[in-house]
């Protein structure tokens, strides 16, 4: 929604917005764009009367702002629908979908195309550090969008990505998530297949050959070109790691015209999940006409995304990271990447069980093995959790310590940290500004 606000502002609209809790980096970006933010949903924000109200999917009936809009008969729409009607319908849309890796892959793809001189527009659910903004209109037909499967609005329960109508579609992976709106994995597959139905015959769907959920979904019917990535024999784009942490890997592309061509990628990121995201981004850019060698060169200057293994600070040899991981698979791959990079140095993982899916305990059986690469784990136990942490703690080979407050975590982690410790904070929310609290407390002890 913040990215949509930025786009609307850039094309000349006066834009205001409201939320219950706005936090960086999005709050900072909106303030810099001179977009007025209201904390809460008081109806005073509707003076003067807006021409259009774009309602995010976090708001439902009984929300004061929603009720005001309905009672007053104001014009309203969803964010995805507004994008389609005002921006996407005349563009070559490159959509990045999947349970994991959407933000990172979208950011990589946008940077590859920018480096190739294509000046794409983009809308990304994070802030790519190469751009410093999460959205822009762009100056070419190309538009890169993070294609989320979450529903569009309280009045439109279709997945957001149904509105995007991509010509290039990436499906990174497909797992069960968003238990608050999807009954099971098949319900998610159905929405993804609706998306597949919107890709034109001369469009392209890029997917991993080794993701059975993705391939079984495509077997429900596919009417577009397909291009596989991964290490299967039929894959057109493959990656083989050279360095243990994947900061150097070999990209191999096979085509009917050129045959097999291999290029070495050297870049600042780590982890097999990022390597796989990079290969997918290169494949998508290639479909839009970017030469493979130019795409590889762009990856050398890619700076990642805020809140994706972002170093928040280093105090006395102790490094504090911020990462958006909140699904067991994302937690596991993030920790594997960090472990491959730091070797035997101590890793302390801090996790907030914040998402709706986590709160309902859907992923509790997978959690105990997700953090195996960490030396210890500190969990913030949310109020009104509907399941017990005891089973997860007892089944974990890694030491897991539950906490009721952010301050309790800070005190415990700082007490045991020493030079060479890597503190990885994982959450899809603000987490009570824990990153800065950790750095401040570490600094006080150092002083």
GIKAGI-V521734 format. One record per pair of residues at least 24 apart in sequence whose ideal C-beta (glycine too) atoms are under 8 Angstrom apart, sorted by the first residue. I is the first residue (numbers start at 1). J is the second residue. If there is no record, write none. Layout:
{{I & J} {I & J}}
This chain:
{{1 & 54} {1 & 56} {1 & 79} {2 & 26} {2 & 29} {2 & 30} {2 & 134} {2 & 135} {3 & 123} {3 & 124} {3 & 125} {3 & 134} {3 & 135} {4 & 54} {4 & 79} {4 & 82} {4 & 83} {4 & 123} {4 & 135} {5 & 30} {5 & 33} {5 & 35} {6 & 30} {6 & 33} {6 & 35} {6 & 133} {6 & 134} {6 & 135} {6 & 136} {7 & 83} {7 & 87} {7 & 121} {7 & 123} {7 & 135} {7 & 136} {7 & 137} {8 & 54} {8 & 82} {8 & 86} {9 & 33} {9 & 34} {9 & 35} {10 & 136} {10 & 137} {11 & 86} {11 & 137} {16 & 45} {16 & 50} {18 & 45} {18 & 65} {19 & 58} {21 & 430} {23 & 429} {23 & 430} {24 & 430} {25 & 126} {25 & 127} {25 & 306} {25 & 307} {26 & 127} {26 & 134} {29 & 127} {29 & 133} {29 & 134} {41 & 65} {41 & 66} {43 & 68} {46 & 72} {46 & 74} {49 & 74} {50 & 74} {51 & 75} {52 & 76} {52 & 77} {52 & 82} {53 & 77} {54 & 78} {54 & 79} {54 & 82} {55 & 79} {55 & 153} {55 & 154} {55 & 155} {56 & 153} {57 & 150} {57 & 151} {57 & 152} {57 & 153} {57 & 154} {57 & 160} {59 & 153} {59 & 154} {60 & 154} {61 & 154} {66 & 154} {78 & 152} {78 & 153} {78 & 155} {78 & 156} {78 & 160} {78 & 163} {79 & 152} {79 & 153} {79 & 160} {80 & 152} {80 & 156} {80 & 160} {80 & 161} {80 & 162} {80 & 163} {80 & 164} {81 & 152} {81 & 156} {81 & 163} {83 & 123} {83 & 145} {83 & 163} {83 & 164} {84 & 163} {84 & 164} {84 & 165} {87 & 121} {87 & 137} {87 & 143} {88 & 143} {88 & 145} {88 & 163} {88 & 164} {88 & 165} {89 & 165} {90 & 141} {91 & 121} {91 & 141} {91 & 142} {91 & 143} {92 & 141} {92 & 142} {92 & 143} {92 & 167} {92 & 168} {92 & 288} {93 & 143} {93 & 145} {93 & 164} {93 & 165} {93 & 166} {93 & 167} {93 & 168} {94 & 120} {94 & 142} {94 & 143} {94 & 144} {94 & 145} {94 & 166} {94 & 167} {94 & 168} {94 & 170} {94 & 284} {94 & 287} {94 & 288} {95 & 145} {95 & 146} {95 & 147} {95 & 161} {95 & 164} {95 & 166} {95 & 168} {95 & 169} {95 & 170} {95 & 195} {96 & 144} {96 & 145} {96 & 146} {96 & 147} {96 & 170} {96 & 172} {96 & 280} {96 & 284} {97 & 147} {97 & 148} {97 & 149} {97 & 161} {97 & 169} {97 & 170} {97 & 171} {97 & 172} {97 & 192} {97 & 195} {98 & 170} {98 & 171} {98 & 172} {98 & 173} {98 & 174} {98 & 214} {99 & 149} {99 & 172} {99 & 173} {99 & 174} {99 & 175} {99 & 177} {99 & 327} {99 & 329} {100 & 172} {100 & 173} {100 & 175} {100 & 273} {100 & 327} {100 & 329} {100 & 330} {100 & 333} {101 & 172} {101 & 173} {101 & 273} {101 & 276} {101 & 277} {101 & 280} {102 & 146} {102 & 147} {102 & 148} {102 & 172} {103 & 146} {103 & 305} {103 & 308} {103 & 324} {104 & 274} {104 & 277} {104 & 304} {104 & 305} {104 & 308} {105 & 170} {105 & 172} {105 & 277} {105 & 280} {105 & 281} {105 & 284} {106 & 144} {106 & 145} {106 & 146} {107 & 302} {107 & 304} {107 & 305} {108 & 277} {108 & 278} {108 & 281} {108 & 299} {108 & 302} {109 & 144} {109 & 170} {109 & 281} {109 & 284} {109 & 285} {110 & 144} {111 & 298} {111 & 301} {111 & 302} {112 & 281} {112 & 282} {112 & 285} {112 & 290} {112 & 294} {112 & 295} {112 & 298} {112 & 299} {113 & 142} {113 & 144} {113 & 285} {113 & 288} {113 & 290} {114 & 298} {115 & 294} {115 & 297} {115 & 298} {115 & 301} {116 & 285} {116 & 290} {116 & 291} {116 & 294} {116 & 295} {116 & 298} {118 & 142} {118 & 288} {118 & 290} {120 & 144} {124 & 305} {126 & 305} {126 & 306} {126 & 307} {126 & 308} {126 & 324} {127 & 305} {127 & 306} {127 & 307} {128 & 303} {128 & 304} {128 & 305} {128 & 306} {129 & 303} {129 & 304} {129 & 305} {129 & 306} {130 & 301} {130 & 302} {130 & 303} {142 & 288} {147 & 195} {149 & 178} {149 & 188} {149 & 191} {149 & 192} {150 & 178} {150 & 181} {151 & 181} {157 & 181} {158 & 191} {158 & 194} {159 & 191} {159 & 192} {159 & 194} {159 & 195} {161 & 191} {161 & 195} {162 & 191} {162 & 194} {162 & 195} {162 & 198} {164 & 195} {164 & 198} {165 & 198} {166 & 195} {166 & 198} {166 & 199} {166 & 203} {167 & 199} {167 & 200} {167 & 202} {167 & 203} {167 & 204} {168 & 203} {168 & 204} {168 & 206} {168 & 284} {168 & 287} {168 & 288} {169 & 195} {169 & 196} {169 & 199} {169 & 203} {169 & 204} {169 & 205} {169 & 206} {169 & 224} {170 & 205} {170 & 206} {170 & 207} {170 & 280} {170 & 281} {170 & 283} {170 & 284} {171 & 205} {171 & 206} {171 & 207} {171 & 211} {171 & 214} {171 & 217} {172 & 207} {172 & 208} {172 & 276} {172 & 277} {172 & 280} {173 & 208} {173 & 211} {173 & 213} {173 & 214} {173 & 329} {174 & 211} {174 & 213} {174 & 214} {174 & 217} {175 & 213} {175 & 327} {175 & 329} {176 & 362} {177 & 327} {177 & 357} {178 & 356} {178 & 357} {179 & 356} {179 & 357} {179 & 360} {179 & 362} {180 & 356} {180 & 357} {180 & 360} {185 & 213} {189 & 213} {189 & 216} {189 & 217} {189 & 220} {192 & 217} {193 & 217} {193 & 220} {193 & 221} {196 & 220} {196 & 221} {196 & 222} {196 & 223} {196 & 224} {197 & 221} {197 & 223} {199 & 223} {199 & 224} {200 & 224} {201 & 225} {204 & 287} {206 & 280} {206 & 283} {206 & 284} {206 & 287} {208 & 276} {208 & 280} {209 & 234} {209 & 235} {227 & 283} {227 & 287} {229 & 276} {229 & 279} {229 & 280} {229 & 283} {230 & 276} {236 & 283} {237 & 279} {237 & 280} {237 & 282} {237 & 283} {237 & 286} {238 & 279} {239 & 265} {239 & 275} {239 & 276} {239 & 278} {239 & 279} {241 & 272} {241 & 275} {244 & 340} {245 & 270} {245 & 271} {245 & 337} {245 & 340} {245 & 341} {246 & 270} {246 & 271} {246 & 272} {246 & 274} {246 & 275} {246 & 337} {246 & 340} {247 & 341} {249 & 275} {251 & 279} {251 & 282} {251 & 292} {251 & 296} {253 & 286} {253 & 292} {261 & 292} {263 & 292} {263 & 293} {263 & 296} {264 & 296} {265 & 296} {265 & 299} {265 & 300} {266 & 300} {267 & 299} {267 & 300} {267 & 302} {268 & 302} {268 & 303} {268 & 304} {269 & 302} {269 & 304} {269 & 309} {270 & 309} {270 & 337} {270 & 338} {270 & 340} {270 & 341} {271 & 309} {271 & 333} {271 & 334} {271 & 336} {271 & 337} {271 & 338} {271 & 340} {271 & 341} {272 & 333} {272 & 336} {272 & 337} {273 & 330} {273 & 333} {273 & 334} {273 & 336} {273 & 337} {274 & 337} {278 & 302} {309 & 334} {309 & 337} {309 & 338} {312 & 425} {312 & 435} {312 & 436} {312 & 439} {313 & 435} {313 & 439} {315 & 439} {315 & 442} {315 & 443} {315 & 446} {316 & 419} {316 & 442} {316 & 445} {316 & 446} {317 & 418} {317 & 419} {317 & 420} {317 & 421} {318 & 417} {318 & 418} {318 & 419} {318 & 420} {318 & 421} {318 & 422} {318 & 423} {318 & 442} {319 & 421} {319 & 422} {319 & 423} {320 & 423} {320 & 425} {320 & 435} {320 & 438} {320 & 439} {320 & 442} {321 & 422} {321 & 423} {321 & 424} {321 & 425} {322 & 425} {322 & 435} {323 & 424} {323 & 425} {323 & 426} {324 & 426} {324 & 427} {324 & 428} {325 & 426} {326 & 351} {326 & 352} {326 & 354} {326 & 355} {326 & 358} {326 & 426} {326 & 427} {326 & 428} {327 & 355} {327 & 357} {327 & 363} {328 & 363} {328 & 366} {328 & 367} {328 & 369} {328 & 370} {329 & 366} {329 & 370} {331 & 367} {331 & 370} {331 & 371} {331 & 426} {332 & 369} {332 & 370} {332 & 371} {332 & 372} {332 & 373} {334 & 424} {334 & 426} {335 & 370} {335 & 371} {335 & 372} {335 & 373} {335 & 374} {335 & 424} {336 & 373} {338 & 373} {338 & 422} {338 & 424} {339 & 373} {342 & 422} {345 & 420} {345 & 421} {345 & 422} {346 & 375} {346 & 418} {346 & 420} {346 & 421} {346 & 422} {347 & 373} {347 & 374} {347 & 375} {347 & 421} {347 & 422} {347 & 424} {348 & 374} {348 & 375} {348 & 376} {348 & 377} {348 & 378} {348 & 413} {348 & 416} {348 & 417} {348 & 421} {348 & 422} {348 & 423} {348 & 424} {349 & 374} {349 & 376} {349 & 377} {349 & 378} {349 & 424} {349 & 426} {350 & 377} {350 & 378} {350 & 380} {350 & 409} {350 & 413} {350 & 423} {350 & 424} {350 & 425} {350 & 426} {350 & 434} {351 & 377} {351 & 378} {351 & 379} {351 & 380} {351 & 426} {351 & 427} {352 & 379} {352 & 380} {352 & 382} {352 & 426} {352 & 427} {352 & 428} {352 & 429} {352 & 431} {353 & 379} {353 & 380} {353 & 381} {353 & 382} {353 & 385} {354 & 382} {354 & 427} {354 & 428} {354 & 429} {354 & 431} {355 & 428} {359 & 385} {359 & 386} {360 & 386} {360 & 387} {361 & 385} {361 & 386} {361 & 387} {364 & 391} {364 & 392} {367 & 392} {367 & 396} {368 & 392} {368 & 393} {368 & 395} {368 & 396} {368 & 397} {369 & 396} {369 & 397} {371 & 396} {371 & 398} {371 & 400} {372 & 397} {372 & 398} {374 & 398} {374 & 424} {375 & 399} {376 & 400} {376 & 401} {376 & 416} {377 & 401} {378 & 402} {378 & 403} {378 & 409} {378 & 412} {378 & 413} {379 & 403} {380 & 404} {380 & 405} {380 & 406} {380 & 409} {380 & 431} {406 & 431} {406 & 432} {406 & 433} {406 & 434} {406 & 437} {407 & 437} {409 & 434} {410 & 434} {410 & 437} {410 & 438} {410 & 441} {411 & 441} {413 & 438} {414 & 438} {414 & 441} {414 & 442} {414 & 445} {417 & 442}}
